[in-house]
Amino acid sequence: MTSASKQYTSTSTPPSGGWGVWLCRLLVGLLFIFSGLIKANDPLGFSYKLEEYFEVFHVTFLNDLALSLSIILCALEMILGFALLIGIRVNAIVWGLLLLIIFFGFLTFYSAFFKVVQTCGCFGDAIPLTPWESFGKDMALLVLVLVLFFNRHQIRPLVSHKAEVRWLVAAVIISLGVGFYTYNFLPVIDFLPYKIGNNIPDEMKTPPGAVPDEFELTYLLKNKKSGATKTVSDKEYLKSGIWKDASWEVQGDPERRLVKKGFEPKIRDLGIQDGQGNDYTQELLSNPFYNLMVVAYDLRHTNVEALGRLNALAINLTQNYNIRTVLLTAASPADAQAFSKKHRLAFEIFHADGVPLKTMVRANPGIMLLKNGTVINKWHHHTMPDYDALVKKYLQKQ
């Protein structure tokens, strides 16, 4: 029996040392892998979140690197988690985990305390957390990482020294590969409200009896005689009868504060207009027939070649099946018309805010097939179907 084999024959303690260290190692490793994987499922969405932080810290010159940083950060989380689990390069890995969780903890605390980024994106759109929830999660994770840090000498490898490099290379390739794949072919699991099968008008509705947001008004009062000031809520203001006392006057405008979050539709910011500002949201989303929406929120950086192929597809669908095909963009009407004229596009052009367009489909351009407002299918421009495939699968069944 080799010395390595003898090391794992004891039943009193696991290969990693004490049971407490092993439990921390398991929890931290799995959580980092899960966190990285769930964000790597939608790296473009995570890059939008990074751009929010760049704006907060006034480093918007990094926006062009947001996507690359998104893929790298997601991969880094998965690599560190996996390396911890199998126990390779322990000292460097534990230091990396500690620095990363301190950095994340700072970001979530800053977001929560200064109310600047209302969802941190720690687990993507799969598990939305408030900033304070994210900070609490990071602090709990920091405790576990500190246990590993001060007991890192107990963490023993589960693979031989010769195999470490192969395992690490495999982890790097797979971790980066997940992000590159989902960026080029859409998320494997769609957690967004525009996912296949969802009815967009239903996702925009507030059901009867739903509890709305509860707000409170606070007034700053100043006594004309003594100069004393005090702040009271709208309920206190009315109940106390202080409004009848002419010696107290309201200073400035009352402050409106959210007391309790009520029901909020999953889609609350979608409005579609034509170039003249006329609203077409209801008309386009209530179409009882198949209609194709091409989403290109940013025409300056869209894939022009893909739009050309989609344009040819749209012309054939319109001529042969009278399918309505529209282009949704956040570009101004003047810019959109100039772009359409330059590239001889046959789409009807409509406009919407960039935020819902980025949420509809993680591609620029992306394609959505709708019927009665229901998302029948959606594609990245890298995987868009050709005319014959689209007709065979959907239109010949009508």
Secondary structure, DSSP 8 states (H G I E B T S, - for coil): --HHHHHT--SSS-TTSSHHHHHHHHHHHHHHHHHHHHHHTSHHHHHHHHHHHHHHTT-GGGGGGHHHHHHHHHHHHHHHHHHHHHT-SHHHHHHHHHHHHHHHHHHHHHHHHHT--S---TTTTTS---HHHHHHHHHHHHHHHHHHHHTGGG---SS-HHHHHHHHHHHHHHHHHHHHHHHHH--SS--STT-TT-BHHHHT---TT----EEEEEEEEEETTT--EEEEEHHHHHHH-GGG-TTEEEEEEEEEEEEE-----S--S---B-TT--B-HHHHHT-SS-EEEEE-S-TTSS-HHHHHHHHHHHHHHHHHH--EEEEEESS-HHHHHHHHHHHT--SEEEE--HHHHHHH-SSSSEEEEEETTEEEEEEETTS---HHHHHHHTGGG-
